[in-house]
Amino acid sequence: KAVLERAGTRVTDVDVPVPGRHPHAAQMDSLMLTQAAFAVLTLLVASFLIVNLVAAMLAGQTREIGVMKALGARPAQIAAMYLGFALLLGALASAIALPGAIAIGRPYAALKADMLNFPLDGYTIPAWAIALQLAIGCLLPVAAAAWPVWLACRVPVAAALRDSGIVADAGAYLRRRFALPVGRPLQLAIGNAFRRRSRMTLTVLALAAGGAVFLGAANLRDGVRASVDRAFAGQKYDAVLRLDDTQRAADIEAVAEHVGGVARAGAFASVRATALHAGGLPGNAFSLLGVVPSTPLLEPRLEAGRWLAAGDDHALVVSTILLRDEPALAPGADVTLTVDGTPSVWHVVGLVDAGPQALAYAPLATIGADRATALAIAIEASDAGTRLATILRLRDALGHAGFAVASSQLLSEARRSLEDHLLMVVEFLSAMGWVMIAVGGMGLASTMSLAVLERRREIGVLRAIGARHAAIFRLVEAEGLVVAVLGWLVSLPLSAPMSVLLARAFGKVMFPVPVHAWPAADAALRWLSLAVIVSLVACAWPARRAMRVPTAAALAYE
């Protein structure tokens, strides 16, 4: 900087990034950490599928296990056989997942690299990542199957040989304990749902986990939009026109006031500033906006202190993001700023919420001696076509007056661009919620398939006493709906800590957003509708299988 200044070059600010680290590395690391966390959560939910699958196989082979133990098979030998099946299942799943992960990972990495402006040429997926996925894919099914296999191997021989696949009706206790004001078929469906309470708990938790992420993402989306609304609420103008060169504020405002369709106009200046730290080291550069304190076009939301007042000189109002980056700029402090290469002392009088922007406001007379670099206007019309026509007329009028316009932008476009950028992370979280809900639906389908397998004889009895196909179908679907509604109910309190965690993580990476702990009514109803649809789809095949079981075969089933 000193060499350049001695050579006659004017240096306005110095910005030194962290050496060897990309400026957006923290955001990318946070995004990757979030993705890894939800991947682990999805794997845990998927493990419920393994538990149900192995439990279904063991339930259908309980007598075979008893026969093997009667012939001298040791529990370790039986466990090795079933755990070997789980290992083979994991190997087959990994053989499908690895090519898919590579196919998806490369374009996804290219997308992120393009956003951060660096090439991926010469980079490959590291071997440890492939080895880790292969190890998890093979060992997770073994770990998930260990518990049901251990329980099955502990069943005494006599109990295993007497097994008929029908369990005690735990739901009858529920009906006796609570008077349920519902019809007999629904009472039977509720009772059936509670007959295997451990299995039902796993299925409910799988659905509830997906629902909690779904509701947490919805709450975060509402928080981001509320924060953007709050940041733009104080901006009472509709468009900004930036000039090629600095001009007298009064002159460009006078031109704007004579253009039809312009309700109000206010000029402002924008310069770069840096705060000087101890020892004279400059901090990161930020935008310093010079505005007329009494302008009606700007009414930012005060967090502390006061807004600029007439007669202020070297007064400063900072944004919350700038205060986070520069803690020395707290309200009431006197700080030294370098503005256009000139150091001067400023007094911080207020703190405002300006969204994700690190900026500060100062009197226009102090910043540019009443010379402006941009013009903000409020437009009378509300439709886009008329607003565009007004901006074009104003550009022509400024051009004819000798004030060249470099660019113009509607405030609505700036808002949409900012909101889309912020909601990109939220949409990823929503996608993860959908994935987890789909996995939970698969768990529900496997649970209901196992329930139909265990109760084939009961289904035969119902058929023998006159139950029609439609009644059997509705009974299985109703049982699945009971489980889905329970998952919905459990997800509501689970979404509160999920929403708080997501909001705080987003605030550390981007900027603070309002925390909506409890889900909104419309989001809860959407999730309930989705849970019902998932239940109906997941239970359709098990219900069809139950409906097609021949009566004689069902009564003879062992």
Secondary structure per residue as TSV (DSSP state, phi and psi in degrees):
chain	resnum	aa	ss	phi	psi
A	1	K	-	360.0	-43.2
A	2	A	H	-65.4	-39.0
A	3	V	H	-64.1	-43.1
A	4	L	H	-64.1	-41.2
A	5	E	H	-68.7	-36.4
A	6	R	H	-66.3	-26.5
A	7	A	T	-83.6	0.3
A	8	G	T	96.3	5.0
A	9	T	-	-88.4	135.3
A	10	R	-	-90.0	119.5
A	11	V	-	-102.8	119.4
A	12	T	-	-90.3	-33.8
A	13	D	-	-159.6	162.2
A	14	V	-	-125.8	124.9
A	15	D	-	-123.6	113.5
A	16	V	-	-111.9	110.1
A	17	P	-	-73.3	167.5
A	18	V	-	-63.1	124.7
A	19	P	T	-60.3	133.2
A	20	G	T	73.7	12.9
A	21	R	S	-133.4	133.2
A	22	H	-	-64.6	143.1
A	23	P	T	-57.9	-29.3
A	24	H	T	-105.0	21.7
A	25	A	H	-64.9	-37.2
A	26	A	H	-63.2	-42.9
A	27	Q	H	-64.1	-41.5
A	28	M	H	-68.2	-40.3
A	29	D	H	-62.4	-40.1
A	30	S	H	-65.2	-40.7
A	31	L	H	-63.4	-43.3
A	32	M	H	-65.7	-38.4
A	33	L	H	-64.1	-40.6
A	34	T	H	-63.5	-42.8
A	35	Q	H	-62.4	-42.5
A	36	A	H	-64.2	-39.7
A	37	A	H	-62.7	-43.9
A	38	F	H	-73.0	-27.7
A	39	A	H	-64.8	-42.4
A	40	V	H	-63.5	-42.2
A	41	L	H	-63.4	-39.2
A	42	T	H	-65.9	-38.7
A	43	L	H	-62.9	-39.7
A	44	L	H	-63.9	-41.2
A	45	V	H	-65.6	-39.3
A	46	A	H	-65.7	-27.9
A	47	S	H	-64.0	-24.7
A	48	F	H	-62.2	-33.1
A	49	L	H	-62.4	-41.4
A	50	I	H	-64.1	-43.5
A	51	V	H	-58.9	-45.6
A	52	N	H	-67.0	-40.2
A	53	L	H	-63.6	-47.8
A	54	V	H	-67.0	-39.1
A	55	A	H	-62.3	-39.1
A	56	A	H	-64.1	-42.0
A	57	M	H	-65.8	-41.6
A	58	L	H	-67.6	-36.8
A	59	A	H	-64.5	-35.6
A	60	G	H	-79.6	-12.0
A	61	Q	T	-122.9	25.0
A	62	T	H	-61.5	-43.7
A	63	R	H	-66.4	-38.5
A	64	E	H	-60.4	-39.5
A	65	I	H	-62.9	-42.0
A	66	G	H	-61.5	-40.0
A	67	V	H	-64.8	-44.3
A	68	M	H	-62.1	-41.6
A	69	K	H	-67.3	-34.9
A	70	A	H	-66.0	-28.9
A	71	L	T	-86.4	0.7
A	72	G	T	110.1	4.2
A	73	A	-	-69.0	135.1
A	74	R	-	-84.3	150.4
A	75	P	H	-54.0	-35.8
A	76	A	H	-64.5	-36.8
A	77	Q	H	-67.4	-43.1
A	78	I	H	-65.6	-42.3
A	79	A	H	-63.3	-40.5
A	80	A	H	-62.0	-35.4
A	81	M	H	-65.1	-46.7
A	82	Y	H	-75.3	-36.6
A	83	L	H	-68.7	-31.7
A	84	G	H	-63.5	-36.7
A	85	F	H	-63.3	-41.8
A	86	A	H	-63.3	-39.2
A	87	L	H	-63.9	-42.5
A	88	L	H	-62.8	-39.5
A	89	L	H	-61.4	-43.4
A	90	G	H	-64.9	-38.0
A	91	A	H	-64.8	-41.8
A	92	L	H	-65.1	-41.2
A	93	A	H	-63.9	-39.3
A	94	S	H	-66.7	-36.3
A	95	A	H	-62.9	-28.9
A	96	I	H	-83.2	-38.7
A	97	A	H	-74.4	-38.9
A	98	L	H	-61.0	-51.1
A	99	P	H	-60.7	-37.3
A	100	G	H	-65.1	-40.5
A	101	A	H	-64.6	-39.9
A	102	I	H	-66.4	-42.5
A	103	A	H	-64.9	-36.0
A	104	I	H	-82.8	-36.4
A	105	G	H	-65.6	-39.3
A	106	R	H	-63.0	-53.8
A	107	P	H	-65.1	-30.4
A	108	Y	H	-67.2	-43.9
A	109	A	H	-63.3	-38.1
A	110	A	H	-63.7	-38.1
A	111	L	H	-62.9	-46.8
A	112	K	H	-66.6	-38.1
A	113	A	H	-64.3	-38.0
A	114	D	H	-65.6	-37.1
A	115	M	H	-64.9	-35.1
A	116	L	H	-95.0	0.0
A	117	N	T	65.4	52.9
A	118	F	-	-145.5	149.9
A	119	P	-	-84.8	157.4
A	120	L	-	-103.8	5.5
A	121	D	T	-60.6	132.9
A	122	G	T	88.6	-5.8
A	123	Y	-	-100.1	141.5
A	124	T	-	-128.2	164.2
A	125	I	-	-68.1	125.6
A	126	P	-	-64.3	149.2
A	127	A	H	-63.6	-32.7
A	128	W	H	-66.3	-30.8
A	129	A	H	-68.2	-42.1
A	130	I	H	-66.4	-41.8
A	131	A	H	-63.8	-39.1
A	132	L	H	-64.4	-43.6
A	133	Q	H	-65.3	-39.7
A	134	L	H	-64.7	-42.4
A	135	A	H	-65.1	-44.1
A	136	I	H	-65.7	-42.3
A	137	G	H	-62.5	-33.2
A	138	C	H	-86.1	-37.6
A	139	L	H	-87.4	-27.4
A	140	L	H	-60.5	-46.0
A	141	P	H	-60.5	-35.9
A	142	V	H	-64.7	-44.1
A	143	A	H	-66.0	-39.3
A	144	A	H	-69.2	-33.9
A	145	A	H	-82.5	-12.1
A	146	A	H	-61.2	-41.8
A	147	W	H	-66.7	-53.6
A	148	P	H	-63.5	-32.6
A	149	V	H	-67.0	-41.1
A	150	W	H	-62.6	-42.0
A	151	L	H	-64.4	-41.1
A	152	A	H	-66.3	-35.8
A	153	C	H	-73.1	-17.7
A	154	R	T	-88.6	-6.7
A	155	V	S	-67.5	128.4
A	156	P	-	-60.1	154.8
A	157	V	H	-60.5	-45.3
A	158	A	H	-62.5	-42.8
A	159	A	H	-64.9	-39.1
A	160	A	H	-66.3	-39.1
A	161	L	H	-71.5	-25.9
A	162	R	H	-88.1	-4.1
A	163	D	-	-62.2	132.1
A	164	S	-	-116.7	2.3
A	165	G	S	83.3	-0.4
A	166	I	-	-108.5	125.7
A	167	V	-	-100.6	165.8
A	168	A	-	-62.6	146.1
A	169	D	-	-82.9	83.7
A	170	A	H	-65.8	-23.6
A	171	G	H	-69.7	-24.4
A	172	A	H	-63.5	-36.6
A	173	Y	H	-61.2	-40.5
A	174	L	H	-63.0	-41.6
A	175	R	H	-69.9	-33.7
A	176	R	H	-73.7	-33.4
A	177	R	H	-74.3	-37.8
A	178	F	S	-123.8	132.5
A	179	A	-	-80.2	104.9
A	180	L	-	-89.8	118.1
A	181	P	-	-80.9	57.8
A	182	V	S	-132.1	168.5
A	183	G	-	-69.5	166.9
A	184	R	H	-61.5	-41.7
A	185	P	H	-61.0	-41.3
A	186	L	H	-69.9	-36.2
A	187	Q	H	-60.0	-42.2
A	188	L	H	-63.9	-40.4
A	189	A	H	-65.1	-40.7
A	190	I	H	-65.0	-42.7
A	191	G	H	-62.6	-41.3
A	192	N	H	-62.6	-37.0
A	193	A	H	-63.3	-27.9
A	194	F	T	-98.7	7.9
A	195	R	S	-73.3	-36.2
A	196	R	S	-112.9	83.2
A	197	R	H	-69.3	-35.2
A	198	S	H	-65.8	-42.7
A	199	R	H	-66.4	-40.8
A	200	M	H	-63.6	-37.5
A	201	T	H	-62.9	-43.8
A	202	L	H	-61.4	-43.0
A	203	T	H	-66.2	-41.9
A	204	V	H	-63.4	-42.5
A	205	L	H	-65.4	-37.0
A	206	A	H	-62.6	-46.2
A	207	L	H	-67.0	-39.5
A	208	A	H	-65.9	-36.0
A	209	A	H	-62.8	-46.5
A	210	G	H	-62.3	-41.2
A	211	G	H	-65.4	-37.2
A	212	A	H	-63.8	-41.3
A	213	V	H	-66.2	-41.5
A	214	F	H	-59.2	-47.5
A	215	L	H	-71.1	-36.6
A	216	G	H	-63.2	-40.9
A	217	A	H	-64.9	-38.7
A	218	A	H	-64.0	-41.0
A	219	N	H	-65.5	-40.2
A	220	L	H	-65.1	-39.0
A	221	R	H	-60.3	-44.1
A	222	D	H	-63.7	-38.3
A	223	G	H	-65.9	-41.7
A	224	V	H	-63.2	-46.2
A	225	R	H	-64.3	-38.3
A	226	A	H	-65.5	-38.0
A	227	S	H	-67.2	-40.9
A	228	V	H	-65.4	-41.5
A	229	D	H	-57.4	-44.6
A	230	R	H	-66.1	-37.8
A	231	A	H	-68.3	-36.7
A	232	F	H	-90.9	-8.7
A	233	A	H	-64.4	-31.7
A	234	G	T	-82.3	-4.5
A	235	Q	B	-95.5	103.4
A	236	K	-	-94.5	25.5
A	237	Y	-	-119.2	168.7
A	238	D	S	-113.7	-19.4
A	239	A	E	-155.9	157.2
A	240	V	E	-128.5	131.6
A	241	L	E	-114.5	123.7
A	242	R	E	-100.7	136.3
A	243	L	E	-95.0	157.1
A	244	D	E	-69.8	-30.6
A	245	D	E	-145.6	163.6
A	246	T	E	-69.8	141.9
A	247	Q	E	-137.3	162.6
A	248	R	E	-66.1	129.1
A	249	A	H	-59.2	-42.3
A	250	A	H	-64.2	-33.7
A	251	D	H	-69.2	-46.2
A	252	I	H	-73.7	-30.1
A	253	E	H	-67.2	-37.7
A	254	A	H	-64.7	-39.0
A	255	V	H	-64.3	-43.2
A	256	A	H	-65.8	-36.8
A	257	E	H	-66.1	-19.3
A	258	H	T	-96.6	5.5
A	259	V	S	-94.6	127.9
A	260	G	T	-63.1	136.2
A	261	G	T	97.7	-15.1
A	262	V	E	-88.2	116.5
A	263	A	E	-80.6	-47.1
A	264	R	E	-145.0	156.5
A	265	A	E	-143.3	143.5
A	266	G	E	-146.5	128.0
A	267	A	E	-89.2	150.3
A	268	F	E	-150.1	163.6
A	269	A	E	-119.3	149.2
A	270	S	E	-129.7	123.7
A	271	V	E	-132.2	166.9
A	272	R	E	-98.9	139.2
A	273	A	E	-138.1	155.5
A	274	T	E	-136.8	146.1
A	275	A	E	-91.1	133.5
A	276	L	B	-86.9	124.6
A	277	H	-	-89.3	-175.4
A	278	A	G	-62.1	137.5
A	279	G	G	84.4	3.6
A	280	G	G	82.0	10.3
A	281	L	-	-77.2	131.2
A	282	P	B	-80.2	148.8
A	283	G	-	-88.6	-166.4
A	284	N	-	-71.6	144.6
A	285	A	-	-72.2	147.4
A	286	F	E	-141.8	164.8
A	287	S	E	-83.4	132.6
A	288	L	E	-116.4	114.6
A	289	L	E	-98.9	125.6
A	290	G	E	-95.0	119.7
A	291	V	E	-130.4	159.4
A	292	V	-	-77.4	121.3
A	293	P	T	-54.7	-32.8
A	294	S	T	-92.0	10.2
A	295	T	-	-63.7	134.9
A	296	P	T	-81.4	-1.9
A	297	L	T	-85.7	-5.3
A	298	L	B	-139.1	114.9
A	299	E	-	-134.9	69.4
A	300	P	-	-66.8	157.2
A	301	R	E	-81.1	117.0
A	302	L	E	-77.0	133.3
A	303	E	E	-100.9	-29.9
A	304	A	E	-161.9	155.8
A	305	G	E	72.9	-144.0
A	306	R	-	-138.5	171.0
A	307	W	-	-87.7	170.3
A	308	L	-	-62.0	144.9
A	309	A	-	-124.5	156.8
A	310	A	T	-60.6	135.9
A	311	G	T	92.2	-6.6
A	312	D	-	-66.4	139.3
A	313	D	S	-131.8	125.0
A	314	H	S	56.6	39.5
A	315	A	E	-96.8	148.6
A	316	L	E	-135.2	133.7
A	317	V	E	-119.1	118.7
A	318	V	E	-105.1	156.9
A	319	S	E	-87.3	161.9
A	320	T	H	-64.6	-36.0
A	321	I	H	-67.8	-40.1
A	322	L	H	-63.9	-39.1
A	323	L	H	-64.8	-35.4
A	324	R	H	-64.5	-38.8
A	325	D	H	-77.9	-32.9
A	326	E	-	-126.6	84.2
A	327	P	T	-60.3	-19.4
A	328	A	T	-70.2	-16.5
A	329	L	-	-89.2	46.5
A	330	A	-	-81.8	149.7
A	331	P	T	-55.1	134.2
A	332	G	T	95.4	-9.5
A	333	A	-	-89.1	152.6
A	334	D	E	-104.7	125.0
A	335	V	E	-129.9	156.1
A	336	T	E	-101.8	122.0
A	337	L	E	-114.3	146.3
A	338	T	E	-102.5	110.8
A	339	V	E	-115.9	117.7
A	340	D	T	54.5	38.9
A	341	G	T	83.2	-2.3
A	342	T	E	-111.9	121.6
A	343	P	E	-79.0	143.2
A	344	S	E	-156.4	159.3
A	345	V	E	-95.7	132.6
A	346	W	E	-125.6	153.8
A	347	H	E	-113.4	123.4
A	348	V	E	-81.2	118.9
A	349	V	E	-107.1	-16.8
A	350	G	E	-158.9	166.6
A	351	L	E	-131.7	128.6
A	352	V	E	-127.4	158.8
A	353	D	E	-92.7	110.7
A	354	A	-	-115.5	24.9
A	355	G	T	73.2	-145.4
A	356	P	T	-84.3	14.9
A	357	Q	-	-98.8	133.1
A	358	A	-	-92.3	99.7
A	359	L	E	-149.4	171.9
A	360	A	E	-142.5	156.4
A	361	Y	E	-114.3	144.6
A	362	A	E	-146.2	162.4
A	363	P	E	-62.7	138.4
A	364	L	H	-61.4	-36.9
A	365	A	H	-63.2	-31.3
A	366	T	H	-78.3	-37.6
A	367	I	H	-72.7	-54.6
A	368	G	H	-130.5	22.1
A	369	A	T	51.7	48.7
A	370	D	T	64.0	24.0
A	371	R	E	-108.4	133.2
A	372	A	E	-114.8	156.8
A	373	T	E	-113.1	-6.8
A	374	A	E	-153.7	164.9
A	375	L	E	-135.1	124.2
A	376	A	E	-101.4	136.3
A	377	I	E	-131.3	146.2
A	378	A	E	-102.7	130.2
A	379	I	E	-105.5	139.5
A	380	E	S	-67.9	-42.1
A	381	A	-	-76.5	157.2
A	382	S	-	-110.1	-18.5
A	383	D	S	-82.5	150.9
A	384	A	H	-63.9	-40.1
A	385	G	H	-63.0	-45.2
A	386	T	H	-67.2	-37.6
A	387	R	H	-63.3	-43.0
A	388	L	H	-62.4	-42.2
A	389	A	H	-62.8	-38.4
A	390	T	H	-64.0	-42.2
A	391	I	H	-63.6	-41.3
A	392	L	H	-63.5	-41.1
A	393	R	H	-63.9	-40.1
A	394	L	H	-67.2	-39.7
A	395	R	H	-61.1	-43.1
A	396	D	H	-62.8	-43.1
A	397	A	H	-63.9	-42.3
A	398	L	H	-65.8	-38.5
A	399	G	H	-63.9	-42.5
A	400	H	H	-65.5	-28.7
A	401	A	T	-83.8	-1.8
A	402	G	T	93.2	13.4
A	403	F	-	-109.3	97.5
A	404	A	-	-71.2	134.8
A	405	V	E	-99.2	125.7
A	406	A	E	-81.6	-40.4
A	407	S	E	-162.1	163.0
A	408	S	E	-143.6	148.5
A	409	Q	E	-149.9	135.1
A	410	L	E	-73.8	143.4
A	411	L	H	-63.9	-33.4
A	412	S	H	-63.6	-35.2
A	413	E	H	-68.6	-42.1
A	414	A	H	-62.9	-39.7
A	415	R	H	-64.9	-45.7
A	416	R	H	-63.2	-40.0
A	417	S	H	-63.0	-44.2
A	418	L	H	-65.2	-44.2
A	419	E	H	-64.7	-41.7
A	420	D	H	-63.1	-39.1
A	421	H	H	-63.9	-42.2
A	422	L	H	-74.1	-35.6
A	423	L	H	-76.4	-7.8
A	424	M	H	-60.1	-42.0
A	425	V	H	-67.3	-39.5
A	426	V	H	-63.7	-40.5
A	427	E	H	-65.4	-33.3
A	428	F	H	-62.9	-43.6
A	429	L	H	-62.8	-38.4
A	430	S	H	-62.4	-41.3
A	431	A	H	-61.8	-39.8
A	432	M	H	-64.3	-37.7
A	433	G	H	-61.4	-41.5
A	434	W	H	-63.5	-40.8
A	435	V	H	-62.0	-44.2
A	436	M	H	-68.2	-34.6
A	437	I	H	-65.6	-39.7
A	438	A	H	-62.9	-42.0
A	439	V	H	-65.1	-40.2
A	440	G	H	-62.2	-36.6
A	441	G	H	-64.3	-37.7
A	442	M	H	-63.9	-39.4
A	443	G	H	-62.0	-40.1
A	444	L	H	-64.4	-40.9
A	445	A	H	-62.3	-42.8
A	446	S	H	-67.9	-36.4
A	447	T	H	-62.5	-45.0
A	448	M	H	-70.2	-34.5
A	449	S	H	-63.2	-41.5
A	450	L	H	-65.9	-38.7
A	451	A	H	-63.6	-40.0
A	452	V	H	-64.9	-39.5
A	453	L	H	-63.6	-42.7
A	454	E	H	-69.6	-27.7
A	455	R	T	-112.0	32.1
A	456	R	H	-61.0	-40.3
A	457	R	H	-65.9	-41.0
A	458	E	H	-61.4	-40.1
A	459	I	H	-62.5	-38.9
A	460	G	H	-62.7	-39.4
A	461	V	H	-63.6	-43.8
A	462	L	H	-61.1	-41.4
A	463	R	H	-64.5	-38.9
A	464	A	H	-66.5	-30.3
A	465	I	T	-93.8	10.3
A	466	G	T	111.4	5.3
A	467	A	-	-68.0	131.2
A	468	R	-	-84.8	170.4
A	469	H	H	-58.2	-43.5
A	470	A	H	-63.1	-36.4
A	471	A	H	-67.3	-40.6
A	472	I	H	-64.3	-43.1
A	473	F	H	-60.5	-46.5
A	474	R	H	-66.0	-34.0
A	475	L	H	-63.9	-45.0
A	476	V	H	-67.9	-42.8
A	477	E	H	-63.1	-39.4
A	478	A	H	-65.1	-38.3
A	479	E	H	-63.2	-42.7
A	480	G	H	-63.1	-37.5
A	481	L	H	-64.5	-36.9
A	482	V	H	-60.5	-45.7
A	483	V	H	-64.3	-42.2
A	484	A	H	-64.3	-41.5
A	485	V	H	-66.4	-37.7
A	486	L	H	-62.6	-41.5
A	487	G	H	-60.8	-39.3
A	488	W	H	-63.9	-43.4
A	489	L	H	-64.9	-41.8
A	490	V	H	-67.6	-33.8
A	491	S	H	-68.0	-25.3
A	492	L	H	-62.9	-52.6
A	493	P	H	-69.6	-30.4
A	494	L	H	-65.8	-27.9
A	495	S	H	-70.1	-19.9
A	496	A	H	-66.0	-57.1
A	497	P	H	-64.3	-32.1
A	498	M	H	-62.5	-43.1
A	499	S	H	-65.3	-40.4
A	500	V	H	-65.0	-43.9
A	501	L	H	-62.8	-44.0
A	502	L	H	-65.0	-42.3
A	503	A	H	-64.9	-41.4
A	504	R	H	-69.1	-40.4
A	505	A	H	-63.8	-41.5
A	506	F	H	-63.8	-39.1
A	507	G	H	-64.7	-34.0
A	508	K	H	-72.8	-34.6
A	509	V	H	-84.0	-47.8
A	510	M	S	-102.4	-88.2
A	511	F	-	-157.8	156.4
A	512	P	-	-61.1	139.9
A	513	V	-	-127.4	154.7
A	514	P	-	-60.8	137.6
A	515	V	-	-89.7	116.4
A	516	H	-	-105.0	96.4
A	517	A	-	-72.0	-47.4
A	518	W	S	-93.3	141.2
A	519	P	-	-68.5	148.5
A	520	A	-	-70.8	157.3
A	521	A	H	-62.0	-40.5
A	522	D	H	-67.3	-37.1
A	523	A	H	-67.3	-41.3
A	524	A	H	-63.7	-39.1
A	525	L	H	-69.5	-36.6
A	526	R	H	-63.2	-42.2
A	527	W	H	-66.6	-37.3
A	528	L	H	-63.5	-44.3
A	529	S	H	-62.0	-41.6
A	530	L	H	-65.2	-40.0
A	531	A	H	-62.7	-40.3
A	532	V	H	-64.5	-43.5
A	533	I	H	-63.4	-44.9
A	534	V	H	-60.0	-41.5
A	535	S	H	-63.4	-45.7
A	536	L	H	-63.1	-40.9
A	537	V	H	-70.5	-43.4
A	538	A	H	-66.6	-33.2
A	539	C	H	-90.7	-4.0
A	540	A	H	-63.2	-46.9
A	541	W	H	-68.7	-47.4
A	542	P	H	-58.2	-39.4
A	543	A	H	-65.7	-38.2
A	544	R	H	-66.0	-39.3
A	545	R	H	-64.0	-42.0
A	546	A	H	-63.7	-37.0
A	547	M	H	-68.6	-29.0
A	548	R	T	-95.9	5.3
A	549	V	-	-72.3	122.4
A	550	P	-	-64.3	143.3
A	551	T	H	-61.0	-47.0
A	552	A	H	-62.7	-42.5
A	553	A	H	-66.6	-37.3
A	554	A	H	-67.2	-41.3
A	555	L	H	-69.3	-27.7
A	556	A	T	-89.2	-1.7
A	557	Y	-	-68.2	134.9
A	558	E	-	-131.3	360.0
